[in-house]
Each structure stands twice: as structure tokens, then as C-alpha cells.
Amino acid sequence: MPSSWNDDDALQFCHRSRAHGEALALRVYTSRLLGREPALVLHGGGNTSVKTTARDLFGRELEVLHVKGSGSDLAEVEPSGLPAVRLDVLRELRALPSLSDRDMVSAVRSALLDSRAPNPSVETLLHAFLPHAYVDHTHAEAILVLTDQPDPLVHVQAALGDDVVVLPWIMPGFPLAKAVADAFERAPHCRGIVLAKHGLFTFGRTARESYE
């Protein structure tokens, strides 16, 4: 599948979203590239994020995670569809031995910078626990074809190479977030993580690197 990245289009997004900053503008741009490719993102699915900074009411600079909000369509997402959540609060949750879905949703929502923002994705903690500036998650049909078989590791490595980590299916939420972070730390030079029967996680220092 060829890359749809276009320098002129990326620059236009930066100009029209100048008030939100370049990092978020490029996050919106590549989110739309993913969302508009049916073979990559099943309708309404997938989520993306970018780590950047914001200021609180006292003018203090905070690390924040802009992550796709529930109900947002990647194909048409706007900056408002990627609400900002305090990153320090999210990262602290990783130390917990367990976390129910209800408590996870409550903790993530309480870390929103704007209480009026939509609920962040159920996979917000996964995005937060990875160290990369940009994280993309797609439900690519090709990944499902490769992993819905008896030996998913063999098929994924044959197609994508041995620098892609393969995990068995894990319920989205806190267990998956911890498993993906642990997998990356065991293989810090990997260029992607496949979750069997679910999808693909990619990441990078830039929006283009994560997307491509």
C-alpha cells in the first residue's frame, strides 16, 4: 500500500490549525489519511494520539496526550476530536496491579484538561504508556487475515519482518495497555506491534514516521 503523505497537504493543515500547534495539526492530518483508507480502518474504528504540552490555568506547562475521543471518525477528525489529557496522571496508573474498566474510564476522564471534551478512547492508556510522540492504531484487514490463523507469528513475520512484535489477543483496556508497553520495552527497536485478531500499533518521533 503506497503512502498518501503529501508535503503540501501537511503544510496546509499546519497553516489552518496554527492556533493548535504543528504537532496536533499533523496528528489530525495523518489521522485523516488513516481514516480515509477503508482497508486500514474499519468504519469508525482505530485511534491515534500525539504527546505535546499545554498550559493550565496558572500558566504552568504540562505534558499532555491528545488522543482520539470516543465517537470521533478518524476520516473527518478535527483538533477538538483529540481531547487533551494530563500525561503524568495517566502514566502513574501503570504502577497499579489491576484497574477495572469503570475505574479506568473515571481516572482518564478526571485527567481531561477540558471537562466538556468527549470521553477519550478506551485505549488511551496504551497510547500514554508508550514513550513515542505519535502512536497510531488501525484495524487493518490484512492484519486480521494474517493473525486469524493457527500460527499468527509465522505469518506476520513472513509478511512484515521479524522487527514487528506479535501479541496474542488481549481485551482492550488496562491489560492491553500494560502488555503493549511491556512488549515494547522488551523489544525497543521494533517498528510495530501486532495484536492478533485485532489490529496494528505503530509509533514514531514524527507524524509521518508513525503513519508510514
N, C-alpha and C positions, 0 to 999 in steps of 0.2 A: 504494500500500500504506500503510495507516494506521500511525502509531507505536503501539507497545504499551507505551510508557513509562507508569508509574503511580507517582506520588509516594509513596503509602502503601507500595506494594511495595518501592520503593527504600529507604525508611526502615527497613522490616523487615529487609532484607538488611544494612543498616548495623548494626542492633542485634544481629543474631545472629552477625555476623562482627566484632564490636567488637575482638576481640584482634588482628585482621589489619589494622585501619585502614580508614577510609572509602574511600580510593581503590581499594583492592583489592576491597572489598565491592561497590562499584558496578561495578567491572570484571566481577566474577562475575555480577552481576545482568544487565547488558546483554549479556554473552556468552550467557547462557541465553535472552534474548529473541531473539537471532540464531539460536541453535542449534535453537530450537523452531519456527522458521518454515521448512518444507521448501523453499519457493520461493527462500529466501535461501542456505541452506547444504545442499549435497548431503550425504547421510548421512556423518557422521564428518569432514566437511571444514570448512575455514575455520579461522582463528586470530585471536586477539585479544591485546592487551597493554596494560600501563599502566606508566609510569615513576614511581617513587617512591623512597623512601630506606629503608635498613636499617642495622643496626649490626653490625660484625664482632666477633670475639672480644675485641678490645681496646677495644670501645665506640666505635670511630670510625664516624662516619656515612658511608655510601656511597650513591652513586646506583645504583639497580638497575632492571632491567627484569623485570617479571613477564610472562611470555609463555606461551601455551598449550603444554603438554607433549605430545609425541607420544603418541597413544593415548587422549588425553582427548576426551570428547564434549562439545562446547560446550553441548548441551542440558541436561546434568546436571553441568557442571563445578563443582568446589569450589576454594577457595583453593589447596589442595595440587596441583591440576592446572595451576597457573600458577606454575611454579618461578621463583625469583629468580636473575638473572644479573647480574654486575657490568657496569655500563654503560660505564665507562671502557675496559675491555678490549675490548668489542665495537666501540665507536666507533673505536678505534685501528686496527682491521682494515681500515677503509675506505681507508686510505692504500696498501694493497697493490695492485699492478697485477693480480694474479690470486690465486686461492685455490681449491684443489681441494676437492671435496665432503668428502673424508676429512679434510683438514686443517681445514676449516671446522667440521665436527662436533666434532672434537677440541678446537679452540680454544674453541668455545661451551661444551662440557661442562666444560672446565677452569675456566671462569669462574663456574660454579654456586656459590652460597653453601652449598648442601647437596649433598654428593656422592651422597646417596641419592635425590635427586629424579629424576623422569623426564627423558629427553632433551628439551630444548626444540625447538620447531617448526623445520623446515628453513628457514623464513622469518624466523627470529629476527633476523638481521642487517638485514633490511628494516625491521622494527619499530624496531630500535635506531638506524638511520641517519636515520630521520625525526625531527624535533625535537618532535613533539607528545606531550602526556602520554598520550593514548589513541589507539590505532590499531586499526581493525577490518578484517578481510579476509574477504570472503564469495565463494562461488562461485555467485552468483545466476544462475538460469536465464535471466532477462531479459537479463543482460549477454552470455551466450553467444549468445542469439538475435540481439542487435544486432551482435555482432562476428564471427560466423561467416558473413560476407558479404564481397563484394568491396570495399566501401567502409565499413569499420567506423567511421571518424572521422565520416563524414556521418551515419550512423545514430545514433551515440552523442550527437552534438551536437544532433541534432533532438529526441531524447528527453530528454536531461538538461541541455542548455545548453552554451555554449562555455566555461564555467568548470570543466569536467571534462577532465582531460588523458587522452589515449588513447595507449597504448604498444603496439607490436606484441608478439606472443607472445615471451617470453624464458624460458629454463629457470629454474625456481625455484632459489634458492641465491645465491651471491655475485654473479653477473652481474645478476640481477634486483634484488637489494638496492641495488646501485650505480646501476642505471638509474632506479629509482623515486626515490631520493634526489636524483639529478641533475635529474630531471624536475620534482620539487617546487621545487628551487632556481631553476629557470628560470621557474617559474610559482607563486610563493609564495602567491598569492591564490586558487589553485584549491581547490575543495571536495571533490575526489576524484580518484582516478587509476584508470582502467580499463586492465586488461591484456587485450588481445584474446585471445579463446578461452580465457580462464582465470577472470577474476573482477574484483572491485572492491575498492579500498582507500579507506577513509575515515578521518578523523582529526579531533581537536579537543582543546581545553583541558579539556573535561569528558567524562564517560562519555556523557551524554545527547547532547551535540553530535556526537560521533563516531558514535553509533548512529543518530541521526536523519538 
